[in-house]
């Protein structure tokens, strides 16, 4: 009776040692309890760097002359709209304020 139990213990230890060696060689994670683990997600390569390399660099944000020209165009357009009476309303005189006053 004792001999059978001893064989089972030795066999279990051998299988466990083999699983550990296999995991070490192939880079796997041993999970004998079968609990959920984030290893599968963490194992994947991060893609943010590749995505950012794919799109060309935006010079609009870096060049102060381009930004200044765009800002000047925006201000001149806003001035033209104000002269025609189509500019944005002053604070507190928009649609919501008109609805509340009724």
Backbone bond lengths (Angstrom), bond angles and torsions (degrees), N, CA, C in turn:
res aa  C-N    CA-C-N  psi(-1)  N-CA   C-N-CA  omega(-1)  CA-C   N-CA-C  phi
1 X - - - 1.451 - - 1.517 110.46 -
2 X 1.328 116.55 -45.45 1.455 120.87 179.40 1.525 111.73 -63.92
3 X 1.325 116.47 -33.28 1.454 121.38 -177.83 1.529 111.44 -65.68
4 X 1.323 116.21 -40.28 1.472 120.64 178.98 1.525 111.91 -65.28
5 X 1.322 115.80 -40.88 1.461 120.64 179.06 1.528 110.10 -65.97
6 X 1.310 116.53 -38.90 1.464 121.78 179.63 1.526 110.95 -64.81
7 X 1.335 115.83 -40.61 1.468 119.92 177.52 1.527 110.99 -62.34
8 X 1.317 115.87 -41.90 1.470 120.10 179.63 1.529 110.90 -63.31
9 X 1.317 117.00 -42.32 1.463 121.02 -179.73 1.526 110.02 -64.81
10 X 1.325 116.31 -43.74 1.471 120.79 -180.00 1.532 110.16 -65.27
11 X 1.327 116.32 -42.81 1.468 120.62 179.66 1.531 110.33 -63.30
12 X 1.330 117.11 -42.60 1.462 120.63 179.35 1.529 110.88 -64.18
13 X 1.340 116.83 -40.62 1.461 120.32 179.01 1.523 110.77 -66.04
14 X 1.333 116.46 -38.58 1.459 120.27 179.23 1.528 111.02 -66.10
15 X 1.311 116.48 -42.83 1.465 120.64 179.13 1.529 110.50 -64.80
16 X 1.326 116.09 -40.90 1.469 120.63 178.75 1.533 110.47 -64.37
17 X 1.333 116.72 -42.84 1.470 120.64 177.68 1.507 111.81 -63.70
18 X 1.333 116.52 -39.31 1.459 121.14 177.92 1.529 110.70 -64.98
19 X 1.324 116.59 -41.35 1.468 120.39 179.04 1.530 110.96 -64.46
20 X 1.334 116.52 -40.28 1.462 119.93 178.57 1.526 110.88 -65.06
21 X 1.336 116.66 -43.23 1.465 120.59 179.36 1.529 110.57 -63.24
22 X 1.332 116.33 -43.52 1.464 120.70 179.54 1.529 110.64 -62.57
23 X 1.330 116.54 -41.58 1.464 120.50 179.62 1.523 110.83 -64.85
24 X 1.324 116.47 -40.34 1.463 120.13 179.88 1.527 110.96 -66.13
25 X 1.347 117.06 -41.07 1.467 121.45 -178.23 1.524 111.19 -67.79
26 X 1.320 116.61 -47.50 1.464 120.48 -174.32 1.518 113.98 -94.33
27 X 1.320 118.19 0.14 1.458 120.98 176.69 1.514 113.99 75.03
28 X 1.320 117.24 27.82 1.461 120.43 178.15 1.523 110.45 -89.10
29 X 1.326 115.16 167.15 1.451 120.82 176.56 1.528 108.14 -110.05
30 X 1.316 116.31 130.05 1.463 120.66 179.44 1.520 108.65 -82.41
31 X 1.325 115.87 128.59 1.456 121.60 179.87 1.527 108.27 -135.34
32 X 1.340 117.89 76.01 1.466 119.71 -175.01 1.529 113.52 -68.11
33 X 1.331 117.83 -26.50 1.465 119.68 -178.82 1.523 111.86 -83.19
34 X 1.327 117.55 -16.85 1.462 120.82 178.55 1.514 113.54 76.38
35 X 1.334 117.28 19.40 1.463 119.57 179.33 1.522 110.39 -72.80
36 X 1.326 116.03 156.32 1.460 120.91 178.85 1.521 109.21 -66.57
37 X 1.313 115.36 142.39 1.451 120.44 -177.42 1.523 108.40 -142.28
38 X 1.313 115.67 151.26 1.468 120.35 179.16 1.520 111.77 -89.54
39 X 1.309 117.10 8.17 1.466 120.31 -175.79 1.521 112.07 -60.37
40 X 1.314 117.49 -37.63 1.461 120.94 -178.22 1.525 110.54 -62.50
41 X 1.316 116.89 -39.59 1.460 121.44 179.67 1.525 111.01 -73.94
42 X 1.329 115.89 -43.07 1.457 120.12 -177.37 1.526 112.79 -70.65
43 X 1.303 117.39 -20.50 1.453 122.36 -178.50 1.528 111.53 -72.69
44 X 1.319 118.05 -26.55 1.464 121.41 -176.41 1.528 110.37 -69.85
45 X 1.317 114.98 152.20 1.459 120.18 177.57 1.521 109.16 -71.97
46 X 1.323 116.06 147.84 1.451 120.34 176.98 1.521 108.40 -78.03
47 X 1.333 116.83 137.05 1.462 119.51 -173.71 1.516 113.07 -103.91
48 X 1.312 119.12 -6.04 1.458 120.56 -175.50 1.514 113.53 -60.00
49 X 1.322 116.60 -39.73 1.463 120.44 -178.54 1.528 110.94 -65.68
50 X 1.327 117.19 -42.93 1.469 121.08 179.66 1.525 110.98 -64.88
51 X 1.334 116.64 -40.15 1.458 120.12 -179.92 1.519 109.99 -64.73
52 X 1.323 117.42 -42.05 1.460 119.85 -179.24 1.524 111.17 -69.27
53 X 1.327 118.47 -29.76 1.462 120.59 177.37 1.526 111.86 -72.74
54 X 1.309 117.77 -26.94 1.462 121.39 -176.40 1.526 111.36 -67.01
55 X 1.317 117.20 -42.90 1.457 120.25 -176.43 1.522 110.32 -82.45
56 X 1.332 117.33 140.15 1.467 119.05 -179.52 1.523 111.09 -68.24
57 X 1.324 114.77 157.01 1.461 121.09 -179.26 1.534 109.52 -69.27
58 X 1.305 117.05 135.57 1.464 121.84 -177.96 1.521 109.64 -89.61
59 X 1.345 116.53 109.08 1.465 119.32 -178.41 1.524 111.63 -78.09
60 X 1.326 116.67 -14.52 1.466 119.58 -179.08 1.527 110.98 -61.15
61 X 1.327 116.54 -35.83 1.457 119.57 -176.40 1.519 112.37 -78.81
62 X 1.338 117.20 -27.21 1.458 120.71 -175.30 1.523 113.55 -88.36
63 X 1.325 117.23 -31.95 1.462 120.44 -174.23 1.527 110.09 -84.54
64 X 1.328 118.66 114.80 1.471 120.06 -179.06 1.525 112.72 -67.54
65 X 1.327 117.38 -26.83 1.467 119.65 179.19 1.525 111.28 -68.08
66 X 1.333 116.00 -40.11 1.466 119.94 178.95 1.529 109.36 -65.83
67 X 1.327 116.36 -44.29 1.463 119.73 -179.81 1.525 111.47 -64.20
68 X 1.335 116.55 -39.70 1.463 120.03 179.89 1.527 110.46 -65.51
69 X 1.334 116.73 -39.68 1.465 119.96 179.18 1.522 110.80 -65.31
70 X 1.328 116.50 -42.91 1.469 119.45 179.07 1.525 111.24 -64.15
71 X 1.316 116.49 -39.76 1.469 120.11 178.53 1.524 110.53 -65.37
72 X 1.326 116.35 -39.91 1.468 120.56 178.64 1.530 110.57 -64.56
73 X 1.340 116.89 -41.88 1.468 120.27 177.15 1.523 110.82 -62.06
74 X 1.331 116.45 -41.61 1.468 120.33 179.64 1.517 111.15 -63.28
75 X 1.326 116.38 -43.86 1.459 119.90 -179.80 1.528 111.82 -66.55
76 X 1.343 116.96 -39.07 1.471 119.08 179.68 1.529 110.44 -67.27
77 X 1.333 117.55 -38.42 1.464 121.02 177.37 1.532 110.25 -64.53
78 X 1.335 116.40 -42.15 1.458 121.28 178.60 1.532 110.78 -62.98
79 X 1.323 116.83 -40.24 1.474 121.35 177.94 1.522 110.72 -62.82
80 X 1.339 115.66 -42.18 1.468 119.85 -179.66 1.533 110.12 -64.70
81 X 1.329 116.90 -41.60 1.467 120.33 178.94 1.525 110.96 -65.27
82 X 1.335 117.29 -38.92 1.469 120.27 178.92 1.516 111.40 -63.72
83 X 1.342 116.62 -38.99 1.470 119.37 179.29 1.523 111.29 -63.72
84 X 1.320 117.49 -32.50 1.464 120.77 178.73 1.521 112.08 -85.53
85 X 1.338 116.68 -4.42 1.463 120.03 -178.96 1.521 113.23 82.68
86 X 1.311 117.75 19.57 1.461 122.07 -177.27 1.525 112.57 -110.03
87 X 1.310 117.73 8.74 1.460 121.48 -177.96 1.513 111.61 -73.32
88 X 1.322 117.06 175.43 1.465 120.15 179.23 1.522 110.88 -67.56
89 X 1.329 118.10 145.77 1.467 120.28 -179.82 1.522 110.65 -70.73
90 X 1.326 115.54 159.14 1.457 119.79 175.84 1.522 108.73 -68.28
91 X 1.306 114.34 160.12 1.455 119.61 -177.00 1.541 109.64 -60.90
92 X 1.336 115.43 129.58 1.459 120.32 178.97 1.513 113.46 88.15
93 X 1.333 118.28 6.54 1.472 120.11 179.71 1.530 111.48 -125.26
94 X 1.321 118.03 23.48 1.462 122.09 -178.28 1.512 112.21 -86.61
95 X 1.332 115.50 -162.58 1.483 121.96 -177.33 1.527 111.56 -60.02
96 X 1.321 116.23 -46.02 1.467 119.69 -176.49 1.533 111.62 -62.27
97 X 1.323 115.52 -39.59 1.467 119.03 -179.69 1.528 110.24 -66.09
98 X 1.311 117.30 -37.47 1.471 120.69 179.08 1.515 110.75 -67.12
99 X 1.348 116.73 -36.87 1.465 120.18 179.01 1.530 110.52 -67.58
100 X 1.321 116.21 -38.43 1.472 119.91 -178.26 1.521 112.25 -69.86
101 X 1.334 117.77 -30.65 1.465 120.20 -176.26 1.528 111.84 -75.34
102 X 1.324 118.16 -15.76 1.477 120.65 -178.96 1.482 111.53 -76.99
